[in-house]
Structures are given as C-alpha cells and as structure tokens.
C-alpha cells in the first residue's frame, strides 16, 4: 500500500490544484483540491468498489477532471 501511495503522491505533484490526500481506511482515500472553475476548496472521496481500487479511481478522476501542469 505504501508503494501505491508514493505513486499517487508523485502524480498529485503534476496537478497544481490538489491540496492533499487523506487515507481514511484501507479501502478509501479523500482528495482535497481547489476547483479550477470556482476556485473553492473541495473534497472528493474514493472507495474501493466493484473490484476497482480507490487509488485507480482517483487517478482516472484526476485525468478527466483537473488540469495538469
């Protein structure tokens, strides 16, 4: 799990609107970010479900939602 978090952390560094990541339990993570449209801080929770890991869901969401550097 530590290796996965290190990988996610490196990816987060390429998204300037991300503010932090909290591991809430083994199957869930919460991302803090600034919405680029409203410039307000928000959170988004990702939970492992239907065989899809929370970290993978987070990475896909980032790719489809927030701008990269």
ChimeraX attribute file (.defattr): number of C-alpha atoms within 10 A of each C-alpha:
attribute: neighborCount
match mode: 1-to-1
recipient: residues
	/A:1	8
	/A:2	7
	/A:3	8
	/A:4	10
	/A:5	14
	/A:6	11
	/A:7	12
	/A:8	16
	/A:9	13
	/A:10	10
	/A:11	14
	/A:12	20
	/A:13	13
	/A:14	12
	/A:15	16
	/A:16	14
	/A:17	19
	/A:18	19
	/A:19	15
	/A:20	12
	/A:21	18
	/A:22	11
	/A:23	13
	/A:24	12
	/A:25	9
	/A:26	10
	/A:27	13
	/A:28	16
	/A:29	20
	/A:30	19
	/A:31	18
	/A:32	16
	/A:33	20
	/A:34	16
	/A:35	15
	/A:36	13
	/A:37	7
	/A:38	8
	/A:39	10
	/A:40	9
	/A:41	13
	/A:42	13
	/A:43	14
	/A:44	12
	/A:45	16
	/A:46	19
	/A:47	19
	/A:48	15
	/A:49	11
	/A:50	6
	/A:51	6
	/A:52	10
	/A:53	14
	/A:54	19
	/A:55	21
	/A:56	15
	/A:57	17
	/A:58	20
	/A:59	14
	/A:60	11
	/A:61	13
	/A:62	17
	/A:63	13
	/A:64	9
	/A:65	11
	/A:66	17
	/A:67	12
	/A:68	13
	/A:69	8
